[in-house]
């Protein structure tokens, strides 16, 4: 079982095998936060790009302008 958001498109960042992984703690009980210590800005931005691209492909029909929008 994973402690992660339930959504159609999810990216799990960080160490999924960290000692705190099964604690479900609101405040990390492990000094140094090993679960997130290795996550950098570039990792977050890359995940964001993948999720946005995935969402755009999934919702492609809803992103088009309706035919009568310019009237």
CHARMM-style PDB file with segment names, atoms N, HN, CA, C and O in Angstrom:
ATOM      1  N   UNK     1       0.835  -1.175   0.000  1.00  0.00      PROA
ATOM      2  CA  UNK     1       0.000   0.000   0.000  1.00  0.00      PROA
ATOM      3  C   UNK     1       0.880   1.238   0.000  1.00  0.00      PROA
ATOM      4  O   UNK     1       1.873   1.299   0.725  1.00  0.00      PROA
ATOM      5  N   UNK     2       0.519   2.224  -0.810  1.00  0.00      PROA
ATOM      6  HN  UNK     2      -0.287   2.175  -1.399  1.00  0.00      PROA
ATOM      7  CA  UNK     2       1.265   3.464  -0.870  1.00  0.00      PROA
ATOM      8  C   UNK     2       0.456   4.582  -0.222  1.00  0.00      PROA
ATOM      9  O   UNK     2      -0.768   4.642  -0.340  1.00  0.00      PROA
ATOM     10  N   UNK     3       1.163   5.445   0.453  1.00  0.00      PROA
ATOM     11  HN  UNK     3       2.158   5.395   0.549  1.00  0.00      PROA
ATOM     12  CA  UNK     3       0.528   6.618   1.051  1.00  0.00      PROA
ATOM     13  C   UNK     3       0.743   7.743   0.061  1.00  0.00      PROA
ATOM     14  O   UNK     3       1.752   8.446   0.116  1.00  0.00      PROA
ATOM     15  N   UNK     4      -0.212   7.912  -0.849  1.00  0.00      PROA
ATOM     16  HN  UNK     4      -1.032   7.341  -0.894  1.00  0.00      PROA
ATOM     17  CA  UNK     4      -0.077   8.895  -1.921  1.00  0.00      PROA
ATOM     18  C   UNK     4      -1.450   9.421  -2.288  1.00  0.00      PROA
ATOM     19  O   UNK     4      -2.469   8.801  -1.983  1.00  0.00      PROA
ATOM     20  N   UNK     5      -1.469  10.564  -2.942  1.00  0.00      PROA
ATOM     21  HN  UNK     5      -0.641  11.068  -3.190  1.00  0.00      PROA
ATOM     22  CA  UNK     5      -2.761  11.113  -3.385  1.00  0.00      PROA
ATOM     23  C   UNK     5      -3.453  10.149  -4.349  1.00  0.00      PROA
ATOM     24  O   UNK     5      -2.799   9.442  -5.116  1.00  0.00      PROA
ATOM     25  N   UNK     6      -4.760  10.134  -4.299  1.00  0.00      PROA
ATOM     26  HN  UNK     6      -5.291  10.708  -3.676  1.00  0.00      PROA
ATOM     27  CA  UNK     6      -5.535   9.326  -5.234  1.00  0.00      PROA
ATOM     28  C   UNK     6      -6.013  10.258  -6.333  1.00  0.00      PROA
ATOM     29  O   UNK     6      -6.848  11.131  -6.097  1.00  0.00      PROA
ATOM     30  N   UNK     7      -5.492  10.075  -7.511  1.00  0.00      PROA
ATOM     31  HN  UNK     7      -4.813   9.366  -7.703  1.00  0.00      PROA
ATOM     32  CA  UNK     7      -5.863  10.909  -8.648  1.00  0.00      PROA
ATOM     33  C   UNK     7      -5.521  10.154  -9.919  1.00  0.00      PROA
ATOM     34  O   UNK     7      -4.810   9.149  -9.893  1.00  0.00      PROA
ATOM     35  N   UNK     8      -6.034  10.651 -11.021  1.00  0.00      PROA
ATOM     36  HN  UNK     8      -6.611  11.467 -11.043  1.00  0.00      PROA
ATOM     37  CA  UNK     8      -5.755  10.008 -12.304  1.00  0.00      PROA
ATOM     38  C   UNK     8      -4.282  10.120 -12.679  1.00  0.00      PROA
ATOM     39  O   UNK     8      -3.713   9.186 -13.244  1.00  0.00      PROA
ATOM     40  N   UNK     9      -3.663  11.251 -12.371  1.00  0.00      PROA
ATOM     41  HN  UNK     9      -4.125  12.010 -11.912  1.00  0.00      PROA
ATOM     42  CA  UNK     9      -2.271  11.481 -12.734  1.00  0.00      PROA
ATOM     43  C   UNK     9      -1.506  11.882 -11.474  1.00  0.00      PROA
ATOM     44  O   UNK     9      -1.755  12.936 -10.890  1.00  0.00      PROA
ATOM     45  N   UNK    10      -0.575  11.025 -11.067  1.00  0.00      PROA
ATOM     46  HN  UNK    10      -0.373  10.168 -11.542  1.00  0.00      PROA
ATOM     47  CA  UNK    10       0.187  11.260  -9.839  1.00  0.00      PROA
ATOM     48  C   UNK    10       1.655  10.969 -10.104  1.00  0.00      PROA
ATOM     49  O   UNK    10       1.985  10.008 -10.798  1.00  0.00      PROA
ATOM     50  N   UNK    11       2.518  11.782  -9.565  1.00  0.00      PROA
ATOM     51  HN  UNK    11       2.249  12.563  -9.002  1.00  0.00      PROA
ATOM     52  CA  UNK    11       3.960  11.546  -9.592  1.00  0.00      PROA
ATOM     53  C   UNK    11       4.409  11.416  -8.141  1.00  0.00      PROA
ATOM     54  O   UNK    11       4.144  12.303  -7.329  1.00  0.00      PROA
ATOM     55  N   UNK    12       5.072  10.339  -7.813  1.00  0.00      PROA
ATOM     56  HN  UNK    12       5.287   9.619  -8.472  1.00  0.00      PROA
ATOM     57  CA  UNK    12       5.626  10.160  -6.470  1.00  0.00      PROA
ATOM     58  C   UNK    12       7.092  10.544  -6.515  1.00  0.00      PROA
ATOM     59  O   UNK    12       7.880   9.926  -7.232  1.00  0.00      PROA
ATOM     60  N   UNK    13       7.454  11.549  -5.762  1.00  0.00      PROA
ATOM     61  HN  UNK    13       6.814  12.051  -5.180  1.00  0.00      PROA
ATOM     62  CA  UNK    13       8.832  12.008  -5.703  1.00  0.00      PROA
ATOM     63  C   UNK    13       9.423  11.618  -4.357  1.00  0.00      PROA
ATOM     64  O   UNK    13       8.701  11.392  -3.385  1.00  0.00      PROA
ATOM     65  N   UNK    14      10.721  11.544  -4.319  1.00  0.00      PROA
ATOM     66  HN  UNK    14      11.307  11.728  -5.109  1.00  0.00      PROA
ATOM     67  CA  UNK    14      11.392  11.234  -3.064  1.00  0.00      PROA
ATOM     68  C   UNK    14      11.657   9.754  -2.902  1.00  0.00      PROA
ATOM     69  O   UNK    14      11.324   8.941  -3.764  1.00  0.00      PROA
ATOM     70  N   UNK    15      12.259   9.427  -1.782  1.00  0.00      PROA
ATOM     71  HN  UNK    15      12.529  10.088  -1.081  1.00  0.00      PROA
ATOM     72  CA  UNK    15      12.645   8.055  -1.463  1.00  0.00      PROA
ATOM     73  C   UNK    15      11.420   7.285  -0.964  1.00  0.00      PROA
ATOM     74  O   UNK    15      10.995   7.470   0.176  1.00  0.00      PROA
ATOM     75  N   UNK    16      10.861   6.435  -1.800  1.00  0.00      PROA
ATOM     76  HN  UNK    16      11.207   6.285  -2.726  1.00  0.00      PROA
ATOM     77  CA  UNK    16       9.671   5.680  -1.435  1.00  0.00      PROA
ATOM     78  C   UNK    16       9.976   4.550  -0.457  1.00  0.00      PROA
ATOM     79  O   UNK    16       9.061   3.895   0.041  1.00  0.00      PROA
ATOM     80  N   UNK    17      11.263   4.318  -0.181  1.00  0.00      PROA
ATOM     81  HN  UNK    17      12.007   4.850  -0.586  1.00  0.00      PROA
ATOM     82  CA  UNK    17      11.649   3.296   0.777  1.00  0.00      PROA
ATOM     83  C   UNK    17      12.196   3.885   2.073  1.00  0.00      PROA
ATOM     84  O   UNK    17      12.804   3.170   2.871  1.00  0.00      PROA
ATOM     85  N   UNK    18      11.986   5.180   2.289  1.00  0.00      PROA
ATOM     86  HN  UNK    18      11.492   5.761   1.642  1.00  0.00      PROA
ATOM     87  CA  UNK    18      12.509   5.857   3.484  1.00  0.00      PROA
ATOM     88  C   UNK    18      11.895   5.267   4.749  1.00  0.00      PROA
ATOM     89  O   UNK    18      10.786   4.735   4.705  1.00  0.00      PROA
ATOM     90  N   UNK    19      12.605   5.355   5.878  1.00  0.00      PROA
ATOM     91  HN  UNK    19      13.506   5.787   5.913  1.00  0.00      PROA
ATOM     92  CA  UNK    19      12.131   4.775   7.135  1.00  0.00      PROA
ATOM     93  C   UNK    19      10.773   5.331   7.601  1.00  0.00      PROA
ATOM     94  O   UNK    19      10.064   4.661   8.352  1.00  0.00      PROA
ATOM     95  N   UNK    20      10.412   6.522   7.173  1.00  0.00      PROA
ATOM     96  HN  UNK    20      10.988   7.067   6.563  1.00  0.00      PROA
ATOM     97  CA  UNK    20       9.148   7.124   7.618  1.00  0.00      PROA
ATOM     98  C   UNK    20       7.967   6.737   6.726  1.00  0.00      PROA
ATOM     99  O   UNK    20       6.844   7.171   6.985  1.00  0.00      PROA
ATOM    100  N   UNK    21       8.187   5.940   5.692  1.00  0.00      PROA
ATOM    101  HN  UNK    21       9.098   5.587   5.481  1.00  0.00      PROA
ATOM    102  CA  UNK    21       7.182   5.698   4.659  1.00  0.00      PROA
ATOM    103  C   UNK    21       5.858   5.128   5.171  1.00  0.00      PROA
ATOM    104  O   UNK    21       4.814   5.417   4.587  1.00  0.00      PROA
ATOM    105  N   UNK    22       5.865   4.357   6.203  1.00  0.00      PROA
ATOM    106  HN  UNK    22       6.713   4.123   6.677  1.00  0.00      PROA
ATOM    107  CA  UNK    22       4.624   3.743   6.685  1.00  0.00      PROA
ATOM    108  C   UNK    22       4.071   4.423   7.944  1.00  0.00      PROA
ATOM    109  O   UNK    22       3.096   3.949   8.527  1.00  0.00      PROA
ATOM    110  N   UNK    23       4.680   5.513   8.353  1.00  0.00      PROA
ATOM    111  HN  UNK    23       5.472   5.898   7.879  1.00  0.00      PROA
ATOM    112  CA  UNK    23       4.274   6.145   9.610  1.00  0.00      PROA
ATOM    113  C   UNK    23       3.003   6.984   9.469  1.00  0.00      PROA
ATOM    114  O   UNK    23       2.273   7.160  10.445  1.00  0.00      PROA
ATOM    115  N   UNK    24       2.731   7.502   8.276  1.00  0.00      PROA
ATOM    116  HN  UNK    24       3.325   7.359   7.484  1.00  0.00      PROA
ATOM    117  CA  UNK    24       1.605   8.408   8.037  1.00  0.00      PROA
ATOM    118  C   UNK    24       1.643   9.621   8.972  1.00  0.00      PROA
ATOM    119  O   UNK    24       0.608  10.218   9.267  1.00  0.00      PROA
ATOM    120  N   UNK    25       2.821   9.969   9.423  1.00  0.00      PROA
ATOM    121  HN  UNK    25       3.662   9.484   9.183  1.00  0.00      PROA
ATOM    122  CA  UNK    25       2.984  11.089  10.347  1.00  0.00      PROA
ATOM    123  C   UNK    25       2.807  12.418   9.620  1.00  0.00      PROA
ATOM    124  O   UNK    25       3.196  12.560   8.461  1.00  0.00      PROA
ATOM    125  N   UNK    26       2.225  13.374  10.301  1.00  0.00      PROA
ATOM    126  HN  UNK    26       1.908  13.259  11.243  1.00  0.00      PROA
ATOM    127  CA  UNK    26       2.114  14.726   9.740  1.00  0.00      PROA
ATOM    128  C   UNK    26       3.464  15.431   9.789  1.00  0.00      PROA
ATOM    129  O   UNK    26       3.798  16.193   8.881  1.00  0.00      PROA
ATOM    130  N   UNK    27       4.230  15.188  10.825  1.00  0.00      PROA
ATOM    131  HN  UNK    27       3.959  14.570  11.563  1.00  0.00      PROA
ATOM    132  CA  UNK    27       5.576  15.724  10.965  1.00  0.00      PROA
ATOM    133  C   UNK    27       6.543  14.547  10.877  1.00  0.00      PROA
ATOM    134  O   UNK    27       6.389  13.554  11.588  1.00  0.00      PROA
ATOM    135  N   UNK    28       7.528  14.663  10.012  1.00  0.00      PROA
ATOM    136  HN  UNK    28       7.654  15.469   9.435  1.00  0.00      PROA
ATOM    137  CA  UNK    28       8.466  13.557   9.795  1.00  0.00      PROA
ATOM    138  C   UNK    28       9.177  13.173  11.091  1.00  0.00      PROA
ATOM    139  O   UNK    28       9.785  14.022  11.744  1.00  0.00      PROA
ATOM    140  N   UNK    29       9.100  11.893  11.463  1.00  0.00      PROA
ATOM    141  HN  UNK    29       8.606  11.204  10.932  1.00  0.00      PROA
ATOM    142  CA  UNK    29       9.766  11.429  12.676  1.00  0.00      PROA
ATOM    143  C   UNK    29      11.248  11.098  12.465  1.00  0.00      PROA
ATOM    144  O   UNK    29      11.939  10.745  13.421  1.00  0.00      PROA
ATOM    145  N   UNK    30      11.740  11.207  11.236  1.00  0.00      PROA
ATOM    146  HN  UNK    30      11.179  11.494  10.460  1.00  0.00      PROA
ATOM    147  CA  UNK    30      13.116  10.837  10.930  1.00  0.00      PROA
ATOM    148  C   UNK    30      13.952  12.096  10.692  1.00  0.00      PROA
ATOM    149  O   UNK    30      13.636  12.891   9.807  1.00  0.00      PROA
ATOM    150  N   UNK    31      15.008  12.277  11.469  1.00  0.00      PROA
ATOM    151  HN  UNK    31      15.266  11.631  12.187  1.00  0.00      PROA
ATOM    152  CA  UNK    31      15.864  13.456  11.283  1.00  0.00      PROA
ATOM    153  C   UNK    31      16.436  13.535   9.869  1.00  0.00      PROA
ATOM    154  O   UNK    31      16.838  12.525   9.292  1.00  0.00      PROA
ATOM    155  N   UNK    32      16.464  14.731   9.330  1.00  0.00      PROA
ATOM    156  HN  UNK    32      16.137  15.551   9.798  1.00  0.00      PROA
ATOM    157  CA  UNK    32      17.030  14.939   7.996  1.00  0.00      PROA
ATOM    158  C   UNK    32      16.048  14.749   6.861  1.00  0.00      PROA
ATOM    159  O   UNK    32      16.390  15.006   5.707  1.00  0.00      PROA
ATOM    160  N   UNK    33      14.857  14.313   7.149  1.00  0.00      PROA
ATOM    161  HN  UNK    33      14.579  14.104   8.086  1.00  0.00      PROA
ATOM    162  CA  UNK    33      13.807  14.102   6.141  1.00  0.00      PROA
ATOM    163  C   UNK    33      14.327  13.342   4.914  1.00  0.00      PROA
ATOM    164  O   UNK    33      14.319  13.885   3.809  1.00  0.00      PROA
ATOM    165  N   UNK    34      14.779  12.093   5.092  1.00  0.00      PROA
ATOM    166  HN  UNK    34      14.786  11.652   5.990  1.00  0.00      PROA
ATOM    167  CA  UNK    34      15.356  11.353   3.973  1.00  0.00      PROA
ATOM    168  C   UNK    34      14.370  11.117   2.830  1.00  0.00      PROA
ATOM    169  O   UNK    34      14.786  10.905   1.690  1.00  0.00      PROA
ATOM    170  N   UNK    35      13.111  11.149   3.112  1.00  0.00      PROA
ATOM    171  HN  UNK    35      12.773  11.321   4.038  1.00  0.00      PROA
ATOM    172  CA  UNK    35      12.130  10.902   2.052  1.00  0.00      PROA
ATOM    173  C   UNK    35      12.123  12.025   1.017  1.00  0.00      PROA
ATOM    174  O   UNK    35      11.850  11.779  -0.158  1.00  0.00      PROA
ATOM    175  N   UNK    36      12.423  13.260   1.440  1.00  0.00      PROA
ATOM    176  HN  UNK    36      12.645  13.461   2.394  1.00  0.00      PROA
ATOM    177  CA  UNK    36      12.380  14.389   0.515  1.00  0.00      PROA
ATOM    178  C   UNK    36      13.724  15.063   0.296  1.00  0.00      PROA
ATOM    179  O   UNK    36      13.836  15.950  -0.551  1.00  0.00      PROA
ATOM    180  N   UNK    37      14.736  14.663   1.034  1.00  0.00      PROA
ATOM    181  HN  UNK    37      14.645  13.943   1.722  1.00  0.00      PROA
ATOM    182  CA  UNK    37      16.032  15.334   0.959  1.00  0.00      PROA
ATOM    183  C   UNK    37      16.631  15.296  -0.448  1.00  0.00      PROA
ATOM    184  O   UNK    37      17.343  16.223  -0.836  1.00  0.00      PROA
ATOM    185  N   UNK    38      16.359  14.260  -1.203  1.00  0.00      PROA
ATOM    186  HN  UNK    38      15.781  13.508  -0.888  1.00  0.00      PROA
ATOM    187  CA  UNK    38      16.940  14.131  -2.534  1.00  0.00      PROA
ATOM    188  C   UNK    38      16.112  14.750  -3.642  1.00  0.00      PROA
ATOM    189  O   UNK    38      16.513  14.684  -4.804  1.00  0.00      PROA
ATOM    190  N   UNK    39      14.983  15.342  -3.331  1.00  0.00      PROA
ATOM    191  HN  UNK    39      14.657  15.395  -2.387  1.00  0.00      PROA
ATOM    192  CA  UNK    39      14.114  15.936  -4.349  1.00  0.00      PROA
ATOM    193  C   UNK    39      14.539  17.381  -4.584  1.00  0.00      PROA
ATOM    194  O   UNK    39      14.505  18.208  -3.672  1.00  0.00      PROA
ATOM    195  N   UNK    40      14.933  17.667  -5.800  1.00  0.00      PROA
ATOM    196  HN  UNK    40      14.961  16.996  -6.540  1.00  0.00      PROA
ATOM    197  CA  UNK    40      15.360  19.016  -6.154  1.00  0.00      PROA
ATOM    198  C   UNK    40      14.317  19.740  -6.980  1.00  0.00      PROA
ATOM    199  O   UNK    40      13.315  19.160  -7.401  1.00  0.00      PROA
ATOM    200  N   UNK    41      14.567  20.996  -7.198  1.00  0.00      PROA
ATOM    201  HN  UNK    41      15.381  21.467  -6.857  1.00  0.00      PROA
ATOM    202  CA  UNK    41      13.656  21.826  -7.991  1.00  0.00      PROA
ATOM    203  C   UNK    41      13.487  21.245  -9.390  1.00  0.00      PROA
ATOM    204  O   UNK    41      12.377  21.219  -9.920  1.00  0.00      PROA
ATOM    205  N   UNK    42      14.574  20.781  -9.987  1.00  0.00      PROA
ATOM    206  HN  UNK    42      15.476  20.802  -9.556  1.00  0.00      PROA
ATOM    207  CA  UNK    42      14.489  20.205 -11.331  1.00  0.00      PROA
ATOM    208  C   UNK    42      13.606  18.961 -11.359  1.00  0.00      PROA
ATOM    209  O   UNK    42      12.902  18.726 -12.341  1.00  0.00      PROA
ATOM    210  N   UNK    43      13.635  18.162 -10.291  1.00  0.00      PROA
ATOM    211  HN  UNK    43      14.206  18.353  -9.493  1.00  0.00      PROA
ATOM    212  CA  UNK    43      12.770  16.980 -10.199  1.00  0.00      PROA
ATOM    213  C   UNK    43      11.299  17.390 -10.176  1.00  0.00      PROA
ATOM    214  O   UNK    43      10.466  16.780 -10.846  1.00  0.00      PROA
ATOM    215  N   UNK    44      10.995  18.412  -9.414  1.00  0.00      PROA
ATOM    216  HN  UNK    44      11.672  18.908  -8.870  1.00  0.00      PROA
ATOM    217  CA  UNK    44       9.616  18.893  -9.295  1.00  0.00      PROA
ATOM    218  C   UNK    44       9.140  19.474 -10.621  1.00  0.00      PROA
ATOM    219  O   UNK    44       8.022  19.200 -11.059  1.00  0.00      PROA
ATOM    220  N   UNK    45       9.986  20.272 -11.257  1.00  0.00      PROA
ATOM    221  HN  UNK    45      10.894  20.494 -10.901  1.00  0.00      PROA
ATOM    222  CA  UNK    45       9.608  20.863 -12.544  1.00  0.00      PROA
ATOM    223  C   UNK    45       9.410  19.796 -13.620  1.00  0.00      PROA
ATOM    224  O   UNK    45       8.485  19.897 -14.426  1.00  0.00      PROA
ATOM    225  N   UNK    46      10.261  18.784 -13.638  1.00  0.00      PROA
ATOM    226  HN  UNK    46      11.012  18.702 -12.982  1.00  0.00      PROA
ATOM    227  CA  UNK    46      10.114  17.701 -14.617  1.00  0.00      PROA
ATOM    228  C   UNK    46       8.818  16.925 -14.376  1.00  0.00      PROA
ATOM    229  O   UNK    46       8.117  16.581 -15.327  1.00  0.00      PROA
ATOM    230  N   UNK    47       8.500  16.652 -13.120  1.00  0.00      PROA
ATOM    231  HN  UNK    47       9.069  16.932 -12.347  1.00  0.00      PROA
ATOM    232  CA  UNK    47       7.250  15.957 -12.797  1.00  0.00      PROA
ATOM    233  C   UNK    47       6.057  16.804 -13.211  1.00  0.00      PROA
ATOM    234  O   UNK    47       5.074  16.283 -13.738  1.00  0.00      PROA
ATOM    235  N   UNK    48       6.142  18.091 -12.976  1.00  0.00      PROA
ATOM    236  HN  UNK    48       6.941  18.514 -12.549  1.00  0.00      PROA
ATOM    237  CA  UNK    48       5.062  19.009 -13.368  1.00  0.00      PROA
ATOM    238  C   UNK    48       4.845  18.965 -14.876  1.00  0.00      PROA
ATOM    239  O   UNK    48       3.707  18.891 -15.339  1.00  0.00      PROA
ATOM    240  N   UNK    49       5.924  19.010 -15.637  1.00  0.00      PROA
ATOM    241  HN  UNK    49       6.848  19.070 -15.261  1.00  0.00      PROA
ATOM    242  CA  UNK    49       5.813  18.957 -17.095  1.00  0.00      PROA
ATOM    243  C   UNK    49       5.179  17.646 -17.550  1.00  0.00      PROA
ATOM    244  O   UNK    49       4.340  17.643 -18.451  1.00  0.00      PROA
ATOM    245  N   UNK    50       5.572  16.541 -16.938  1.00  0.00      PROA
ATOM    246  HN  UNK    50       6.253  16.543 -16.206  1.00  0.00      PROA
ATOM    247  CA  UNK    50       4.975  15.244 -17.310  1.00  0.00      PROA
ATOM    248  C   UNK    50       3.485  15.217 -16.983  1.00  0.00      PROA
ATOM    249  O   UNK    50       2.682  14.734 -17.781  1.00  0.00      PROA
ATOM    250  N   UNK    51       3.118  15.730 -15.820  1.00  0.00      PROA
ATOM    251  HN  UNK    51       3.771  16.122 -15.172  1.00  0.00      PROA
ATOM    252  CA  UNK    51       1.711  15.715 -15.421  1.00  0.00      PROA
ATOM    253  C   UNK    51       0.867  16.639 -16.289  1.00  0.00      PROA
ATOM    254  O   UNK    51      -0.248  16.281 -16.670  1.00  0.00      PROA
ATOM    255  N   UNK    52       1.381  17.812 -16.603  1.00  0.00      PROA
ATOM    256  HN  UNK    52       2.286  18.103 -16.294  1.00  0.00      PROA
ATOM    257  CA  UNK    52       0.644  18.741 -17.462  1.00  0.00      PROA
ATOM    258  C   UNK    52       0.468  18.123 -18.843  1.00  0.00      PROA
ATOM    259  O   UNK    52      -0.621  18.179 -19.415  1.00  0.00      PROA
ATOM    260  N   UNK    53       1.520  17.540 -19.376  1.00  0.00      PROA
ATOM    261  HN  UNK    53       2.405  17.495 -18.912  1.00  0.00      PROA
ATOM    262  CA  UNK    53       1.426  16.900 -20.689  1.00  0.00      PROA
ATOM    263  C   UNK    53       0.435  15.760 -20.693  1.00  0.00      PROA
ATOM    264  O   UNK    53      -0.322  15.598 -21.650  1.00  0.00      PROA
ATOM    265  N   UNK    54       0.429  14.971 -19.644  1.00  0.00      PROA
ATOM    266  HN  UNK    54       1.045  15.102 -18.866  1.00  0.00      PROA
ATOM    267  CA  UNK    54      -0.493  13.843 -19.526  1.00  0.00      PROA
ATOM    268  C   UNK    54      -1.927  14.346 -19.428  1.00  0.00      PROA
ATOM    269  O   UNK    54      -2.822  13.800 -20.073  1.00  0.00      PROA
ATOM    270  N   UNK    55      -2.148  15.378 -18.630  1.00  0.00      PROA
ATOM    271  HN  UNK    55      -1.421  15.822 -18.107  1.00  0.00      PROA
ATOM    272  CA  UNK    55      -3.492  15.935 -18.461  1.00  0.00      PROA
ATOM    273  C   UNK    55      -3.990  16.543 -19.768  1.00  0.00      PROA
ATOM    274  O   UNK    55      -5.168  16.411 -20.101  1.00  0.00      PROA
ATOM    275  N   UNK    56      -3.107  17.208 -20.510  1.00  0.00      PROA
ATOM    276  HN  UNK    56      -2.150  17.315 -20.239  1.00  0.00      PROA
ATOM    277  CA  UNK    56      -3.513  17.801 -21.786  1.00  0.00      PROA
ATOM    278  C   UNK    56      -3.911  16.724 -22.784  1.00  0.00      PROA
ATOM    279  O   UNK    56      -4.886  16.880 -23.519  1.00  0.00      PROA
ATOM    280  N   UNK    57      -3.143  15.618 -22.808  1.00  0.00      PROA
ATOM    281  HN  UNK    57      -2.351  15.492 -22.211  1.00  0.00      PROA
ATOM    282  CA  UNK    57      -3.494  14.531 -23.729  1.00  0.00      PROA
ATOM    283  C   UNK    57      -4.812  13.873 -23.335  1.00  0.00      PROA
ATOM    284  O   UNK    57      -5.601  13.499 -24.202  1.00  0.00      PROA
ATOM    285  N   UNK    58      -5.054  13.730 -22.038  1.00  0.00      PROA
ATOM    286  HN  UNK    58      -4.412  14.034 -21.333  1.00  0.00      PROA
ATOM    287  CA  UNK    58      -6.271  13.083 -21.549  1.00  0.00      PROA
ATOM    288  C   UNK    58      -7.498  13.942 -21.804  1.00  0.00      PROA
ATOM    289  O   UNK    58      -8.548  13.425 -22.186  1.00  0.00      PROA
ATOM    290  N   UNK    59      -7.378  15.244 -21.598  1.00  0.00      PROA
ATOM    291  HN  UNK    59      -6.525  15.664 -21.287  1.00  0.00      PROA
ATOM    292  CA  UNK    59      -8.518  16.166 -21.716  1.00  0.00      PROA
ATOM    293  C   UNK    59      -8.506  16.927 -23.023  1.00  0.00      PROA
ATOM    294  O   UNK    59      -9.066  18.020 -23.109  1.00  0.00      PROA
ATOM    295  N   UNK    60      -7.886  16.377 -24.026  1.00  0.00      PROA
ATOM    296  HN  UNK    60      -7.430  15.489 -23.956  1.00  0.00      PROA
ATOM    297  CA  UNK    60      -7.700  17.093 -25.278  1.00  0.00      PROA
ATOM    298  C   UNK    60      -8.997  17.658 -25.836  1.00  0.00      PROA
ATOM    299  O   UNK    60      -9.015  18.793 -26.312  1.00  0.00      PROA
ATOM    300  N   UNK    61     -10.063  16.906 -25.789  1.00  0.00      PROA
ATOM    301  HN  UNK    61     -10.048  15.983 -25.402  1.00  0.00      PROA
ATOM    302  CA  UNK    61     -11.331  17.385 -26.337  1.00  0.00      PROA
ATOM    303  C   UNK    61     -11.883  18.585 -25.590  1.00  0.00      PROA
ATOM    304  O   UNK    61     -12.510  19.447 -26.206  1.00  0.00      PROA
ATOM    305  N   UNK    62     -11.674  18.668 -24.293  1.00  0.00      PROA
ATOM    306  HN  UNK    62     -11.164  17.968 -23.793  1.00  0.00      PROA
ATOM    307  CA  UNK    62     -12.239  19.764 -23.515  1.00  0.00      PROA
ATOM    308  C   UNK    62     -11.415  21.045 -23.621  1.00  0.00      PROA
ATOM    309  O   UNK    62     -11.851  22.088 -23.134  1.00  0.00      PROA
ATOM    310  N   UNK    63     -10.238  20.996 -24.242  1.00  0.00      PROA
ATOM    311  HN  UNK    63      -9.883  20.149 -24.638  1.00  0.00      PROA
ATOM    312  CA  UNK    63      -9.399  22.176 -24.346  1.00  0.00      PROA
ATOM    313  C   UNK    63      -9.658  22.974 -25.618  1.00  0.00      PROA
ATOM    314  O   UNK    63      -9.165  24.093 -25.763  1.00  0.00      PROA
ATOM    315  N   UNK    64     -10.414  22.413 -26.519  1.00  0.00      PROA
ATOM    316  HN  UNK    64     -10.815  21.505 -26.401  1.00  0.00      PROA
ATOM    317  CA  UNK    64     -10.695  23.121 -27.766  1.00  0.00      PROA
ATOM    318  C   UNK    64     -11.723  24.216 -27.559  1.00  0.00      PROA
ATOM    319  O   UNK    64     -12.593  24.105 -26.696  1.00  0.00      PROA
ATOM    320  N   UNK    65     -11.624  25.264 -28.346  1.00  0.00      PROA
ATOM    321  HN  UNK    65     -10.917  25.353 -29.048  1.00  0.00      PROA
ATOM    322  CA  UNK    65     -12.593  26.353 -28.290  1.00  0.00      PROA
ATOM    323  C   UNK    65     -13.874  25.889 -28.972  1.00  0.00      PROA
ATOM    324  O   UNK    65     -13.826  25.341 -30.074  1.00  0.00      PROA
ATOM    325  N   UNK    66     -15.012  26.101 -28.331  1.00  0.00      PROA
ATOM    326  HN  UNK    66     -15.051  26.546 -27.437  1.00  0.00      PROA
ATOM    327  CA  UNK    66     -16.281  25.712 -28.951  1.00  0.00      PROA
ATOM    328  C   UNK    66     -16.453  26.435 -30.288  1.00  0.00      PROA
ATOM    329  O   UNK    66     -16.002  27.571 -30.431  1.00  0.00      PROA
ATOM    330  N   UNK    67     -17.092  25.800 -31.264  1.00  0.00      PROA
ATOM    331  HN  UNK    67     -17.458  24.876 -31.148  1.00  0.00      PROA
ATOM    332  CA  UNK    67     -17.237  26.389 -32.602  1.00  0.00      PROA
ATOM    333  C   UNK    67     -17.931  27.756 -32.595  1.00  0.00      PROA
ATOM    334  O   UNK    67     -17.634  28.595 -33.445  1.00  0.00      PROA
ATOM    335  N   UNK    68     -18.836  27.990 -31.665  1.00  0.00      PROA
ATOM    336  HN  UNK    68     -19.077  27.308 -30.974  1.00  0.00      PROA
ATOM    337  CA  UNK    68     -19.580  29.259 -31.650  1.00  0.00      PROA
ATOM    338  C   UNK    68     -19.007  30.267 -30.649  1.00  0.00      PROA
ATOM    339  O   UNK    68     -19.698  31.219 -30.286  1.00  0.00      PROA
ATOM    340  N   UNK    69     -17.787  30.086 -30.204  1.00  0.00      PROA
ATOM    341  HN  UNK    69     -17.226  29.313 -30.500  1.00  0.00      PROA
ATOM    342  CA  UNK    69     -17.201  30.962 -29.176  1.00  0.00      PROA
ATOM    343  C   UNK    69     -16.929  32.358 -29.695  1.00  0.00      PROA
ATOM    344  O   UNK    69     -16.893  33.299 -28.902  1.00  0.00      PROA
ATOM    345  N   UNK    70     -16.732  32.535 -31.012  1.00  0.00      PROA
ATOM    346  HN  UNK    70     -16.761  31.770 -31.656  1.00  0.00      PROA
ATOM    347  CA  UNK    70     -16.400  33.844 -31.555  1.00  0.00      PROA
ATOM    348  C   UNK    70     -17.625  34.651 -31.967  1.00  0.00      PROA
ATOM    349  O   UNK    70     -17.476  35.736 -32.528  1.00  0.00      PROA
ATOM    350  N   UNK    71     -18.789  34.170 -31.717  1.00  0.00      PROA
ATOM    351  HN  UNK    71     -18.910  33.288 -31.262  1.00  0.00      PROA
ATOM    352  CA  UNK    71     -20.021  34.888 -32.108  1.00  0.00      PROA
ATOM    353  C   UNK    71     -20.454  35.864 -31.076  1.00  0.00      PROA
ATOM    354  OT1 UNK    71     -21.466  36.542 -31.254  1.00  0.00      PROA
TER     355      UNK     71
END
